[in-house]
């Protein structure tokens, strides 16, 4: 059946309803309105009675009409910006909208959210949604998908934009990703629509970018193994291999439990931090964790993750790489760690500082952080993390990392130890 063309006027939404869905019906949260180039938001009165504060720091939980500031999220509140992709996903999203007749100068944030519809991260849903034809084949061929991704990078393959958008349009990060349904028992991959059949769960597959080493998936998988050894909570991760022998990193989505959803909010979105020009310190993250979770364990989890990022040389530790999850009772918990891998960052410093230090943070700065927030036994946490990272050569070899990468990373890891 041929799709009816979507007019430019119908794309440029002036109003957008925001819903949330956990395990039951969609619940109206409120309404976004674009007026005079400003985005306004008002909670629905009935939703306020539920007491589910979806963004406790930068969005007032009352029935006032609130206007978002122009920065840092181009005129929208952080909780809604968290529904939008960046990098690869935003490339797909804008190309999909351009294909429907909008130029980049015409596209506004409500258009983008409308195109996300019910396919975004977390539990928020945007109506009315711009629906595309989803009559694609159910199974996924990793080799063919990688070929199509490369063609899109070079400006070709407009016919598959919607298909790729449905697979990875809501994913964050710069590397190409695909949201899929995966059955670990049968090793089957299918399109990751909202409702998956029995035996399948929602996963994210990462493909290497043109700048990545060939064994980038193996490196990230080895980092996952080291993180688990360091007692850091992560979602299940696997290496998937295509018929042509290409390996890709895959991780189970923590914002989905079966076909149910969990509200997800990043550190960047919570405190309105521009993650590209961030001023965040791990102290801010610890403070946020305590304010949301009200437990000493929450502070310890952040300190442990900070230590791992330091000693594993993961310097791309920006504020979008830390998130919290809220269930249908309003309870918040720190999300499993993600995007843990060897990275020097854009300026070869940690994007998130440790007690003010970004270039060469170490035990001294971690202990200062622990002292500031009354975290018990910080040396024990640091020692456990360092002991796990000392296993890098063995773990990396088991995960298929190439010898040149093992040596290159090991040299840097030895320089960091203190």
Number of C-alpha atoms within 10 A of each C-alpha: 5 5 8 7 8 14 11 16 10 10 22 18 20 15 19 20 19 25 21 24 20 20 15 10 9 14 16 20 22 19 18 23 19 20 11 6 10 14 22 19 23 21 21 19 13 12 19 15 9 11 11 17 17 22 19 14 16 14 20 15 17 15 14 11 13 16 19 18 15 13 13 19 19 15 19 22 26 28 24 20 21 26 27 22 24 19 14 22 26 21 17 27 27 22 21 24 23 15 15 14 17 20 13 11 6 13 18 19 19 21 24 24 28 23 27 25 21 25 25 22 25 25 26 27 26 26 18 16 19 18 14 14 11 12 8 12 9 12 12 15 12 21 16 10 14 15 10 18 22 15 14 19 15 9 10 13 13 15 11 17 23 22 20 22 27 26 23 27 32 30 27 21 17 15 17 23 25 23 27 28 28 24 17 12 8 9 10 15 20 20 21 22 17 16 13 17 11 9 13 22 21 25 22 21 24 20 22 19 16 10 7 11 13 16 18 22 27 24 27 25 26 26 24 26 21 25 24 15 16 22 15 18 17 18 15 13 18 18 17 16 14 12 9 8 10 16 23 21 21 24 22 21 20 21 22 21 14 17 17 15 23 22 22 27 28 22 24 25 26 23 21 21 21 18 19 13 10 15 15 21 20 21 24 17 22 22 16 20 25 18 14 18 17 14 11 15 14 21 23 22 18 21 26 22 22 26 25 25 22 26 25 29 24 22 25 23 26 23 26 20 18 20 22 21 21 25 16 17 9 14 12 20 17 22 20 17 19 17 15 25 23 20 17 15 15 11 10 15 20 25 26 25 25 28 20 15 15 17 14 13 20 20 18 12 17 23 19 15 21 21 12 11 17 13 16 14 11 21 13 11 20 22 14 17 27 21 14 20 24 17 15 22 18 12 21 24 15 11 19 17 22 16 12 9 17 18 13 10 19 18 11 14 19 13 10 14 14 9
